[in-house]
Amino acid sequence: MKDFCKPFWQDTQGQDLVEYALAAGMVAVAAVACMPSLTTVVSNVFTKIGAIINTNVH
């Protein structure tokens, strides 16, 4: 039985795929965590740009 299981423990062929999937998952979690603050910053920038345009056009 030990000889039968040994090749499965030494086979690392699918290991890279699992590591890439974990890395992609961490990037996705980080992106979702940053979105609320990033949304506020972008909204403030567009509000300021809109105010500048309204001031200079009128």
C-alpha positions as CSV (number, residue, x, y, z in Angstrom):
1,M,0.0,0.0,0.0
2,K,2.9,2.3,0.8
3,D,4.4,1.8,-2.6
4,F,1.0,2.5,-4.2
5,C,0.6,5.9,-2.5
6,K,4.2,7.1,-2.7
7,P,4.0,8.4,-6.4
8,F,0.9,10.5,-5.6
9,W,2.7,12.3,-2.7
10,Q,5.7,13.0,-4.9
11,D,3.7,14.2,-7.9
12,T,3.7,18.1,-7.9
13,Q,2.4,18.5,-11.5
14,G,-0.8,20.4,-10.5
15,Q,0.9,22.4,-7.8
16,D,1.4,25.5,-9.9
17,L,-2.2,25.7,-10.9
18,V,-3.3,25.7,-7.2
19,E,-0.7,28.4,-6.4
20,Y,-1.9,30.7,-9.2
21,A,-5.5,30.2,-8.2
22,L,-4.6,31.2,-4.6
23,A,-2.7,34.2,-5.8
24,A,-5.6,35.3,-8.0
25,G,-8.0,34.9,-5.1
26,M,-5.8,37.1,-2.9
27,V,-5.6,39.8,-5.5
28,A,-9.4,39.7,-5.9
29,V,-9.9,40.0,-2.1
30,A,-7.5,43.0,-2.0
31,A,-9.3,44.7,-4.9
32,V,-12.7,44.3,-3.3
33,A,-11.2,45.7,0.0
34,C,-9.9,48.8,-1.8
35,M,-12.9,49.6,-3.8
36,P,-15.0,51.6,-1.3
37,S,-12.2,54.0,-0.5
38,L,-11.2,54.2,-4.2
39,T,-14.8,55.0,-5.1
40,T,-14.9,57.9,-2.7
41,V,-11.6,59.3,-4.1
42,V,-12.8,59.1,-7.7
43,S,-16.1,60.6,-6.8
44,N,-14.4,63.6,-5.1
45,V,-12.1,64.1,-8.1
46,F,-15.1,64.3,-10.5
47,T,-17.0,66.6,-8.2
48,K,-14.1,69.0,-8.0
49,I,-13.7,68.8,-11.8
50,G,-17.4,69.5,-12.3
51,A,-17.2,72.5,-9.9
52,I,-14.2,73.9,-11.8
53,I,-16.0,73.5,-15.1
54,N,-19.1,75.2,-13.8
55,T,-17.2,78.1,-12.4
56,N,-15.2,78.7,-15.6
57,V,-18.1,78.2,-18.0
58,H,-20.6,80.6,-16.4
